[in-house]
Amino acid sequence: MQEKPKVVVSRTRRPVTAAKEFNFTEADIRAGQDSLASYRTSAWLAFKRLSLPDTSLEAWRRTDIHNLPVDKFKFAADGAYNDLPPVREDLLKPLVADQHGGQIVLVPGGATVELDEKLANKGVIFTDLRTAEQQYPDVLARMIGKTVNVEEGKFSALAGAFAQNGVVLYVPKGVIVEEPLHSVLWGPGTDIAHVSHILVLVDEGASVTYVHEAASPDLKGASSMHAGIVEIQVMQGASMRFVELQSWGRHVWNFSHERARVERGGNLDWIFGAIGSRLTKNFSELDLAGEGAQGRMSGFYFTDGDQHLDHDTQQNHLAPHTTSDLLFKGALKGRSRSVWQGMIYVAPGAQKTDGYQANRNLVLSEGARADSIPGLEILADDVRCTHGATVGKLEQEPLFYLKSRGIPQAEAEKLVVEGFFDPIFQRIPFEGVRERFQEYIAGKMS
């Protein structure tokens, strides 16, 4: 019997393509004094050590960024805004009351600052990050790195080390700021890394309303990125309303780490609105650190096309008799996707906690998808914590009713969607902000 020839099968692995990395270097870090220099050095070391997140990580399991063109991004040079589209005029209009108490406009390679002289005389600091580094280093040292840890991830380290622009707001003890403060982060251009750091300290017994908007033009076939940190401290007996609106262009990859810490008897009303970007991954944490602290988080998002928005929220009850209330509502069209992951954490000893979270989603197209993942981690035994999540389509009964009254299909759908978002609008005591949200809905529905 003839012996069969031996067949040797060679199995070799396909060459693995090296992971792309940002081209940023230590030389890109701006110099700073003492505590600021130490902070940025720590952030730089974390940035070098940490890898880009991938879907093997639980927090990133539903958000894939392997197509992020990290090796293309560069920082804007000083004065770069002179060769880029100017900020849209509508973004500069007051959203609360008839005028601003102060306004800051952040643009690539520059900033403009306005502050009412009466507020400045009361000791209120409202300025851009670079000015604060030079004129208020002691105040900045009380704020930077106090709530967000640069070790939390690649993008928090990036923002900590390389922040090109930012806002510093300090309200002294007992000062009540009646007129709202407003800032705009304007991000035009292609292949630019817009890196921001927002720092807020509302001292004991003080009060303020602050609106921050981030926006850019829409550029087809382009890519840009925003990486940001927001750090807020609301001290004992202080109160703050903070409104964030995000309308980045569809070419922008948006990453942010945000955390607010509320001390004894303090109160924070935190409002989010998101309708822009190609992809957003946002971490928002509320730390109720003092007895009797209260916090409310209200979120609005509307996606279409291929947009992907991922909001990761955390309500941390770290002291007794604290209260948190979260409501996020979103609508989706096209082949877009939203992800909301929420957690209420109650620390040992944080008795008499009252925590609530809810996420409601309205899917307007067959190809759209909403993932909603609420969670509880309770380590105390005398608490009241509840959560809920829903994903649904437009109800036909109200649509039929409206159409039977002669209202066209498109207008009827718009009215039903506005009704869906109404509970969020009712939480917003600012007519201008509500109007901006309604304009966003009209634009998306058209």
N, C-alpha and C positions, 0 to 999 in steps of 0.2 A: 504494500500500500504506500502510495507516494505521500511523503510528508508535505503538509501545507507550508508554504513560505511564511516566515514570521513577519508580522506587520507591526512596525513600531509607530505608535501614535504619540506625537509630541504635543503637549499641552503647555502653552505659554500664556501668561496673563497679558491682556492688552495693556499697553503702556498707560500709566495713570497720568493725566494732565495735572500739572502742579496747580494748586489752588491760587487764584488771583489774589493780589493783595493791594491795598491802597499804596499810593506812591508818596504819602506824607512822611516827612522826616522830622527829627528833633529840631532841625533848623527852622521849621515852620511854626514852632511854639513861640508866642510873644513873651518877652521878658516881663517879670512882675516882681513886686516886692515881697520879701519874707514869706508870709503864709500863702500868698497867691503863687509864688514860685514853687513852694513845696507841694501845693495842691496839683499844679500842672505837671510837676515831675512825677508824682504818684500816678496821675492819669496817663501820662506817656508810657510809664512802665507797664501799666495794665493794658494799654492799647497794644503794645508790642507783644505781650504774652497771650492775650485772649484771641481766640479764633473767631471768624465770622460764624454766626449761628446758622444751624441747618435744621432740617425737619426731624433729626434724631432727638432734639431737645423738646420737652413737653410744651413749653411756652411757644415754640415755633413750629409745632407739628402741622399746623394748618396754613402756614405762611412760608412759602418757598422763595428764597431770594437768590437762587444760584445764578440767575441771569443778571444780577446787579453788576454793571460794568465798573467795578471798583477801580481798575487801573486807569480809567479815563478821567476821573474827577480831579479837579485842581481848585485851589483857593483863589478868590478874587483879589486882585491887587488893589492897593489904596487908590481911590478915585475911579475904579472900574465902572461905577454907575454912570459916568459921563458918556460912555459909549454904548449904553444899554437902554432899553425902553424905560421911560419914567413911570413912577407909581401911578396907578389909576386914580383919577380924581374922586370916584365914588368911595374909595377906601378911606379917604381923609375926612369924610363927613362925620359929625358926631352921631353915635348910635344911642347915646343916653343923654337926655336933656337937650338943650339947645346949643351948648358949647362945651368944650373940654376944659378941665382944670389944667391939663397938660397933654402934650402929644409928642411922641417920639416916632420918627420914621427911620427904619434901618434898611439900608440899601447896600449892594455889594461894594465894599471898600469905603463906606461912609455912613454918616447918620446926621439927622437934624433933631434938635431938642427944643421944646417950648414948655415952660412951666409958669403958671400964674405967680406973680410976684408975692401975692399974699400968702400963698402956700409955702413958697421958699422962705419967707420971713418966719413962718411957724416951724421951720426946721425940716420940712418935707424934702426928701431927696428923690428926684425922678429924672434919671439921666441914662445915657448909654453906657455900656460896659467899659469902654476905653476911658471915658472921662472919669468914671468912678474909680478905676484903677489908679489914676493920677491924683485925684482930688479927695477921695474918700476911702483910702486903703483900710482904715480901722473899721469903718462900717462894713466894708466888703468882707473883711475877715470874720465878722459875725454871721455872715450869710452863706458864703461859698462852701460847698461840700457838707452842709449841715443836715440835709435831708436825703439827697441822692448820692449814693456811693458809686464812685467811678468803676468799682469792681463788678458792678451789676451786669455788665456786658460790653461787647465790642463798641457799641454805639454810644453808650454812656461815657466810656473812656475816651472815645474820639471827641465827643463834645466837650468833655472836661479839659482835655489837653489843648484843643485847637480852636476854641470858640472865637470866631472872628468878630461877632457882633452880639449885642445883648442889651438887656434893660436891668437897671437896679432901681428898686423902689423901696424907700424906707419912710415909714410914717411914725413920728415920735410918740411917746406916751401921751395918751389923752387927746390927741389931735383928731378931729372929725373932718375928713375931706368930703365936702358936700358935692362938688362937681366931679364927674368921673374922669379918670385918667385913661389915656388911649395910646396904644402903640401899634405900629404896622411893620411887619417884616416882609419886605418886598424882594422876591427872588427871581429876577429875569436872567437870561443867559443860558448857554449850553455848556454841558460838562462841568458845571460849577458845583462845588460842595459848599452849601450855605450852612454854617455851623453857628448855633445860637445858644445863649445861656441867659435865662430869665431868673432874677433873684428878687424875692419880696420878703420884707420883714415888717409886719404890722405890730407895733409895740403895744404894751399893756394899755387896755382901755381905748385904743384908737380904732378908727373905722375908715374904710375906703372902698370904692368901686373901681375896678380896673378891667379894661377890655383890651385884649391882645388879638390881633389878626395876622395870619400868615397867608400870603397869596403870591401868585406869579402869573404871567401870560401862559397861554396854551401853545406849545411848540410841537408840531408833528415830527416824528422821526428823530427826536432829540432825547437826551437824558440829562437830568440833574438830580441832586440829592440834597435833602435837608436832614441834619442830625442835631437834636436839641435836648437841652436839660431845662426843666422848670423846677425851681426850689421855692417853696412858700413856707413861712413861719407866721402863724397867727398866735400871738402871745396871750397871756391871761386876761380874760375879759374883753378881748379885742374882737372885731368883726370885719369880715371881708366878703365882697361879692367879686368873683373872678369869672370873666366870660372869655372863652377861647373860640375863635372862628378860623377854620382852615379851608382855604379854597385854592390849594396848589394846582398848577397845571397838570395835565394828564401825563406829562413826561417826568414828573418828579417822584422820586423814591423818598418817603418820609418816615423818619425814625425818631422817637422821643421817649425820654424817661422823665416822668413828672411825679413829684411827691409833695404833699402838703402836710404839715404838722400843726395840730391845733392843741393849744394848752388849756389849762383849767378854765372853764366857763367861756371859752372862745367859741366863735361860730364862723363857719365857712360855707358859702353858697357858690358852688363850682358848676359852671355851665359850659358844655362842649357843643360845637357844631362842626361837622365835617362833611364836605361835599366834593373835595378835590383830591388830587394826587393820582399817580398810577398805582402805587401801593403804599399803605400806611401800616406801621406797627407802632402802637402807642401803649406804653405802660403808665397807668395813672393810679397812684396810691394815696389814700387818705389815712393818716395816723391820728387817731383821737387819743392824745397822750395825757391829758389832764382830766380830772374828775369833772363831769358836767359838760365836757366838750361836745359840740354838735357839728355835723357836716352833712351837706346835701350835694349829690352829684346828679346832674341832669344832662343827658346826651341826645344829640340829634345827628343822624347821618343818612345820606341818600346817595346811592351808587348807581352807575349805569355803565354801558359799554363793557370794558374788561377790567374795571376798577376792582381793587381788593383792599378792604379796610379791616384791620384787626385791632380791636380795643381790648386791652387786658387791664381790668380794674381790681383794686384791692381795698377793702374797708377794714382797717385794723383797729379794733377796740382794745386799747392798752391800759385803760383805767376804768373804775366803776362809774355807773350812771352816765354813760356816753350814748349818743344817738347818731345813727347814720341812716340815710335814705337815698337810694340810688334808683333812677329810672332812665333807661336808655331805649330810644325808639329809632328804628331804621326802616327805610324802604329801598327796594332793589329792582333795577331794570336790566335789560340786556343779558349779558353773560357774566354780570358782576357777582362778587361774593363779599359777604361780611362775616366777620368772626367777632363774637363777644365772649370773653371768658371772665367771669366774676367770682370773687371770693370774699366772704365775710369771715374774718378771723377774730376770735374772742380770746384774749390772753387769760391765763390763770389769775384769779382774783378780780377780774373785770366784771363784777356782779352788777345786776340791774342794767345790763346792756340791752339796748333796743336797736336792732339792725334789720334793714329791709333792702332787698334788691330785686329789680324786675327788668327784663329785657323783652321788648315786643318788636316783631319784624313783619313787614308787609312785602310779600314777593309779588311783583307786578309782571314778571315775564317767566316763561317756562325754563329758560336757561339760567336764571339767577338762583343763587343759593345763600341761605343764611344759617350759620352755625351758632348756637347759643348754649353756653355751658356755665350754669350757675354753680356755686359751691359754698359749703359751710365748714368751718373748722372751729369747734367750740370747746374751750377748755375751762369753762366756768359752769356752775350748775343753776344759777338764778338769772336767766336771760330770756329775751324774746327775740328770736331771729327767724325771718321768713324770706323765701325767695321764690321766683317764678320766671318762666320763659315761654314765649309762644312764637310760632312761625305760621303765617297764614296768607291767604290770597284775598283779593278784593271781594267783599260781600256783594252778592248780586241783588239782594233786596233793596238796599238804599240806592244802588245804581238804577234799578228799574223804576223806583219811585221818582227819582230826579228826571229820568228820561220821559216818564209819563207826564211830567209837568213842562215838557218842551225843551228841556236842557240837553244840548248835544252830548254825545258819548264822551268826548275828550274833556269837556268842561265838567261833566258829572264825575268822571274819575278824579279830576283835580280836586273837586270839592270833598270827595270821600277821603282822599289822601290827606288833605288839610285837616279834616276831622280826626283822622287817625293821630296826627301829630299834635292836636290841640292840647292834650294833657301836658306836653312839654312846654308849649307856648304859655300855658297858664302859670308855669313855674318861673317864667321870665318877666320880671317887673319892668322891662325896658321896651318901649314901643319900637324904637329904632332897630333893636336886635330882632324882635319878632318880625318886623317888616323885611329885614334882610333874609331871614329864614324863609319867609313866604316867597320872596323873589327867587331863592334857590329852588324851591319846590316848583314854581312856575317854569323856571328854566329847564329843570329835569323832565317835567311832564311834557314839555313841548318837543 
